[in-house]
Amino acid sequence: MRIEGLNDFTSLVSKQKNEKEVKPFSEVLEEFVADVNYDLKVAKEAERKIAAGEVENLENLMYQIAKSDISLRLITEIRNKALESYQEIMRMQV
């Protein structure tokens, strides 16, 4: 059995890191917005089922509603932080 040296291990790890696809921030944000939109649609359907009495698993429906609420709060905070950052940059003097 051949044991690789530490230098070989470092090059192996760096090769693996370089092989990972790096998505642009705008693409990641678009995917997140789409996920939040999907969560909101699922929650709306869950609320409709609860109101209509079509409840098979109330715990699962309540989970979907809570998940969409948390997703919406998170994306709202991301938007607020982005706006604060933009305003801070605009206040900088060049």
C-alpha positions in Angstrom: 0.0 0.0 0.0 1.4 3.4 -1.0 0.8 6.3 1.3 0.6 9.7 -0.4 2.5 12.6 1.1 0.9 15.7 2.4 1.8 17.6 -0.8 -0.1 15.1 -2.9 -3.1 15.5 -0.6 -3.1 19.2 -0.9 -3.0 19.1 -4.7 -5.8 16.5 -4.7 -8.0 18.8 -2.5 -7.3 21.8 -4.7 -8.2 19.9 -7.8 -11.6 18.9 -6.2 -12.3 22.5 -5.2 -11.5 23.8 -8.8 -13.9 21.2 -10.2 -16.9 22.5 -8.3 -19.2 24.8 -10.4 -19.4 28.3 -8.9 -22.8 29.9 -9.6 -23.1 33.7 -9.9 -24.9 35.4 -7.0 -27.7 36.5 -9.3 -28.4 32.9 -10.3 -28.4 31.7 -6.6 -30.8 34.5 -5.7 -33.1 33.7 -8.6 -33.3 30.0 -7.5 -34.0 31.1 -3.9 -36.8 33.4 -5.0 -38.3 30.6 -7.1 -38.1 28.2 -4.1 -39.8 30.8 -1.8 -42.5 31.2 -4.4 -43.0 27.5 -4.6 -43.2 27.3 -0.8 -45.9 30.0 -0.7 -48.0 28.2 -3.3 -47.7 24.9 -1.4 -48.7 26.8 1.8 -51.7 28.4 0.1 -52.8 24.9 -1.1 -52.4 23.6 2.5 -54.5 26.4 3.9 -57.2 25.6 1.3 -57.2 21.9 2.3 -57.5 22.8 6.0 -60.4 25.2 5.3 -62.1 22.6 3.1 -61.6 19.9 5.7 -59.5 17.7 3.4 -57.0 17.1 6.1 -55.1 13.8 6.0 -52.0 14.9 7.9 -52.5 18.1 9.8 -48.9 18.1 11.1 -47.5 18.1 7.5 -49.8 20.9 6.4 -48.9 23.0 9.4 -45.2 22.3 8.6 -45.6 23.5 5.1 -47.3 26.7 6.2 -44.6 27.4 8.8 -41.8 26.7 6.3 -43.3 29.2 3.8 -43.5 31.8 6.6 -39.9 31.4 7.5 -38.8 31.4 3.8 -40.7 34.7 3.3 -39.2 36.3 6.4 -35.7 35.2 5.3 -36.0 36.6 1.8 -37.5 39.9 3.2 -34.4 40.2 5.5 -32.1 39.5 2.6 -33.8 42.3 0.6 -33.6 44.7 3.5 -29.9 44.0 4.0 -29.2 44.4 0.3 -31.0 47.8 0.3 -29.1 48.9 3.4 -25.8 48.0 1.7 -26.8 49.8 -1.4 -27.7 52.9 0.6 -24.5 52.8 2.5 -22.5 52.5 -0.7 -24.4 55.5 -2.2 -23.5 57.6 0.9 -19.8 57.0 0.4 -17.8 59.9 -1.0 -15.5 59.2 -3.8 
